Every structure is written in C-alpha cells, then in structure tokens.
C-alpha cells in the first residue's frame, strides 16, 4: 500500500510555543490530505481537509487560526499548532487520499504525532 | 443515530479463533468500505478496501459487504496475538468526500 510519513513522531513543548507537524505522501501524489486528532481510547476526529494550492476546510468547532494548515505541494501538508496549550496535547494523525481510476478512492494514514504541551 | 455503528468491545479470543468484527451504517449512498487496524500509539493501517457487495479475501482476512442490509464485516481466520489491536471500519461518503469511522473494536488475542 501507499506510504505516508509524519514528522516529528513525538514532540514536547512549553505552553505558548508553536509546533509544526509535517505530513508527506512518499510514493503517490495527494491533492487532498486530512488532519485528524485522536484522544485515548477514542476514534479519530477529523479536524480539517487540506487541499493542494487552496485553503483548508475546517470542521465545525476547529479554530482555523489555532491550527494552521498549509498544503504547498502534492506530497506535503503541514499542520501548525499555534500558541499551544496543555489542552492541545493529543495524538495528531494525517492521511492522504489516493484515487485509483475505476476503483474509487481510499485514505492512507501517517504514523501519527504525539504532542505534549507542558 | 450515528452514521456508522461499531461495537467497541473489548473482544477477547484465544489464539487460532475466528474473529468477526461488524459495523452497520445508515446511508445507502455510501460507496466505499474500508477496514483499518490501529496498534496502540500508531496511525491506522489500511487492511481491506472494497466498493461492492460480496466478499473480498486477503490472506487470513475477509471483508464482507451487504449493501441491502447496510452491514459490513471483517473476519480474521487463525487469529494471532499480533492481531491484537483496535479495528476501525470506515466508510467513504461521496457526498462529503470524507471518511466516516466507526468507534473501533478493541481485539485481544490471547496465546
């Protein structure tokens, strides 16, 4: 299957700092990527849809000024958590949409980034 | 009613057992059906993908879709301790362009 990488895998930062997480599709081009957040023992919660060359679409309740998304190329999307606070501590996972002609589409997920804000 | 319902478990089985994981969905317009496996502190890994009713087999895994009943299943044969993980069903909605996930079922396979 297709491979999606995320960097960093884990980050610890002080309250008030900004953290950037990178998501890359390694062996396919992804015009659309997604950012999810996952709390312990819960399913994934979609935060935003990242489209290459255009503004991200945020889900209801997700602050776009808090979670900045940039999709500068067909293989890279970044999520920046600005002025992070302890309540932003979570597991952030990206995915990339892969479209297969005649077979539809699916999403491949990155390994996730664990953010801890002290 | 949630769009996708999945029993969260936990489900505990002995090694070698056949495991059945299930999800129901409410919208008959849903098109593509997926099963992901997620180990603790890792991203979900795509296991199975199908877009039509019927069975699809890949090694020890069989995905089954019944669109008339809006029911999808994942069967794991000869389960192994390494299969212990959370299994998420996911359905692609063409209307929204998004995946809709079930709650995930936690599976433990005991040696």
Interface residues (C-beta under 8 A of the other chain):
Chain A: X1 X4 X6 X32 X34 X42 X43 X44 X46 X49 X91 X93 X95 X103 X104 X105 X106 X107 X108 X109 X110 X111 X112 X114
Chain B: X31 X32 X34 X36 X41 X42 X43 X44 X45 X46 X49 X51 X88 X90 X92 X97 X98 X99 X101 X102 X103 X104
